[in-house]
Amino acid sequence: MTNRLPLEGKTALVTGGSRSIGAAIAKRLAADGANVVLTFSASPGKAFEVVQAIEAAGGRALAIAADAGDPAAVRAAVTRTVEAFGSLDILVNNAGIALGGPIQDISFEDYQRMIAVNVTGVFVATQEAARIMKTGGRIIHIGSSMTHYAAFPTASLYTLTKGAIAGFNRSLARDLGPLGITVNTVHPGPTDTDMNPDGGPVSEIVGPGIAIGRYGKPEDIASVVAFLASPEAAFVTAADIIADGGFTA
């Protein structure tokens, strides 16, 4: 008898799934059996590389151009997901940007853009998904360990947006719990991404504070997301899971 994969028959939408943590999440959910739709904005080539990798491994995937800061594009991506695969069972709100600087110097335009992508995009995707998901649905946000420990200056705007998601997570779990839909947030710590590469300027500041002695890998975060998406996490909701190698210990 063939063992079923934990997410076989499920469909996942991963926003910002073309690079770094998003790409690792898309590949992992596909490896666990899910059909995967990933959105991208500025990296079409990388998005299609992720799709090709998933298909080469025997999975099914689709990449959709959708700026997370454009509500109409986000809604269209949810609709397209259902059209392509017949359902939406797992939403991973991963898309995000980081525009920083001293609070006195942050332009209002940068503030608006950060809110649009990191907060409004999450709200719109979640709202659309909640209208479609059935019992057993999973909504997983990608936050930041900086909501628990601000390790360096110039990140106040970024932390503002991620803090909003943490609060949204807790209240949303109350709304969707009676429908059998779980809502959780994964807060990555220092992780090797395009925005914060291992060996980059930020790593020189935060690296010594990581308890296990290394930067995180995108796959480390994807493993936590995979657990929350799985049947094993059916009783986990409203959780803030910090995956940071002990950085905030």
URWOVEN-V61747 format. One record per residue. RES is the residue in three letters. SS is DSSP state (H for helix, E for strand, L for the rest). PSI is psi in radians with two decimals (999 if undefined). NEAR is the number of other ideal C-beta (glycine too) atoms within 8 Angstrom. Layout:
res = {RES;RES}
ss = {SS;SS}
psi = {PSI;PSI}
near = {NEAR;NEAR}
This chain:
res = {MET;THR;ASN;ARG;LEU;PRO;LEU;GLU;GLY;LYS;THR;ALA;LEU;VAL;THR;GLY;GLY;SER;ARG;SER;ILE;GLY;ALA;ALA;ILE;ALA;LYS;ARG;LEU;ALA;ALA;ASP;GLY;ALA;ASN;VAL;VAL;LEU;THR;PHE;SER;ALA;SER;PRO;GLY;LYS;ALA;PHE;GLU;VAL;VAL;GLN;ALA;ILE;GLU;ALA;ALA;GLY;GLY;ARG;ALA;LEU;ALA;ILE;ALA;ALA;ASP;ALA;GLY;ASP;PRO;ALA;ALA;VAL;ARG;ALA;ALA;VAL;THR;ARG;THR;VAL;GLU;ALA;PHE;GLY;SER;LEU;ASP;ILE;LEU;VAL;ASN;ASN;ALA;GLY;ILE;ALA;LEU;GLY;GLY;PRO;ILE;GLN;ASP;ILE;SER;PHE;GLU;ASP;TYR;GLN;ARG;MET;ILE;ALA;VAL;ASN;VAL;THR;GLY;VAL;PHE;VAL;ALA;THR;GLN;GLU;ALA;ALA;ARG;ILE;MET;LYS;THR;GLY;GLY;ARG;ILE;ILE;HIS;ILE;GLY;SER;SER;MET;THR;HIS;TYR;ALA;ALA;PHE;PRO;THR;ALA;SER;LEU;TYR;THR;LEU;THR;LYS;GLY;ALA;ILE;ALA;GLY;PHE;ASN;ARG;SER;LEU;ALA;ARG;ASP;LEU;GLY;PRO;LEU;GLY;ILE;THR;VAL;ASN;THR;VAL;HIS;PRO;GLY;PRO;THR;ASP;THR;ASP;MET;ASN;PRO;ASP;GLY;GLY;PRO;VAL;SER;GLU;ILE;VAL;GLY;PRO;GLY;ILE;ALA;ILE;GLY;ARG;TYR;GLY;LYS;PRO;GLU;ASP;ILE;ALA;SER;VAL;VAL;ALA;PHE;LEU;ALA;SER;PRO;GLU;ALA;ALA;PHE;VAL;THR;ALA;ALA;ASP;ILE;ILE;ALA;ASP;GLY;GLY;PHE;THR;ALA}
ss = {L;L;L;L;L;L;L;L;L;L;E;E;E;E;L;L;L;L;L;H;H;H;H;H;H;H;H;H;H;H;H;L;L;L;E;E;E;E;E;E;L;L;L;H;H;H;H;H;H;H;H;H;H;H;H;H;L;L;L;L;E;E;E;E;E;L;L;L;L;L;H;H;H;H;H;H;H;H;H;H;H;H;H;H;H;L;L;L;L;E;E;E;E;L;L;L;L;L;L;L;L;L;H;H;H;L;L;H;H;H;H;H;H;H;H;H;H;H;H;H;H;H;H;H;H;H;H;H;H;H;L;L;L;L;L;L;L;E;E;E;E;E;L;L;H;H;H;L;L;L;L;L;L;L;L;H;H;H;H;H;H;H;H;H;H;H;H;H;H;H;H;H;H;H;H;H;H;L;L;L;L;E;E;E;E;E;E;E;L;L;E;L;L;L;L;L;L;L;L;L;H;H;H;H;H;H;H;H;H;L;L;L;L;L;L;E;L;H;H;H;H;H;H;H;H;H;H;H;H;L;H;H;H;L;L;L;L;L;L;E;E;E;E;L;L;L;L;L;L}
psi = {2.33;2.27;2.33;2.47;2.61;-0.47;0.32;2.32;-0.05;2.75;2.29;2.46;2.12;1.95;2.52;0.80;0.29;-0.34;2.81;-2.18;-0.73;-0.76;-0.73;-0.68;-0.81;-0.80;-0.69;-0.76;-0.64;-0.72;-0.48;0.10;-0.10;2.57;2.38;2.25;2.29;2.46;2.71;2.83;-1.00;0.00;1.15;-0.68;-0.79;-0.63;-0.77;-0.44;-0.69;-0.77;-0.80;-0.69;-0.71;-0.78;-0.63;-0.48;0.06;0.12;-3.13;2.30;2.76;2.35;2.36;2.26;2.07;1.92;2.13;-0.32;0.05;1.79;-0.68;-0.70;-0.66;-0.80;-0.73;-0.62;-0.69;-0.78;-0.76;-0.62;-0.83;-0.68;-0.66;-0.70;-0.01;-0.13;2.98;1.97;-0.46;2.17;2.18;1.91;1.52;-0.49;2.34;2.75;2.83;1.87;2.07;-2.93;2.95;2.50;-0.58;-0.37;-0.11;2.21;2.67;-0.53;-0.72;-0.71;-0.84;-0.70;-0.75;-0.75;-0.73;-0.80;-0.88;-0.36;-1.02;-0.73;-0.68;-0.77;-0.84;-0.81;-0.73;-0.78;-0.80;-0.72;-0.70;-0.46;-0.28;-0.66;2.60;3.13;2.35;-0.04;2.71;2.24;2.18;2.10;2.58;1.96;-2.33;2.46;-0.22;-0.25;-0.24;-0.48;1.90;1.76;-0.31;2.79;3.09;0.18;0.36;-0.68;-0.76;-0.79;-0.62;-0.82;-0.69;-0.55;-0.63;-0.68;-0.65;-0.73;-0.72;-0.75;-0.85;-0.79;-0.64;-0.59;-0.57;-0.67;-0.73;-0.24;-0.81;-0.31;0.00;0.36;2.23;2.66;2.15;2.77;2.33;2.21;1.70;2.52;-2.71;2.02;2.46;1.70;3.03;-0.64;-0.47;1.23;2.56;2.20;-0.09;-3.12;-0.63;-0.63;-0.49;-0.51;-0.84;-0.36;-0.81;-0.31;0.01;2.06;-0.67;0.01;0.26;2.77;2.67;2.75;2.62;-0.59;-0.48;-0.72;-0.69;-0.59;-0.68;-0.75;-0.73;-0.69;-0.83;-0.48;-0.26;2.87;-0.43;-0.38;0.42;-0.43;0.22;2.02;2.70;0.31;2.51;1.82;2.04;2.02;1.54;0.28;0.40;0.27;-0.63;0.17;999}
near = {2;3;4;6;8;10;13;8;4;12;15;16;17;15;18;14;17;13;9;11;13;16;14;13;17;16;13;13;18;15;9;12;12;15;12;17;17;20;17;15;10;3;9;9;6;11;13;9;8;16;12;8;9;14;10;6;9;4;12;9;14;12;15;12;9;13;8;16;8;9;8;6;11;16;10;10;15;14;9;11;14;12;5;9;10;5;9;13;12;16;15;16;14;12;11;11;7;8;10;9;9;7;7;4;6;13;6;6;6;11;10;8;11;16;10;12;14;14;12;10;16;12;9;11;16;13;8;12;14;12;6;10;12;8;6;8;16;13;17;15;13;14;14;10;15;11;10;7;7;7;8;8;5;7;11;11;14;14;12;9;13;15;9;10;15;13;8;12;15;9;8;11;13;8;7;13;10;4;9;8;13;14;13;18;14;14;16;14;13;15;14;10;10;5;5;9;8;6;4;8;5;9;13;7;8;12;9;4;7;15;8;6;5;6;11;14;9;14;8;10;17;14;9;11;15;13;9;15;16;10;5;6;12;7;4;8;9;8;8;9;10;9;13;13;13;8;14;9;4}
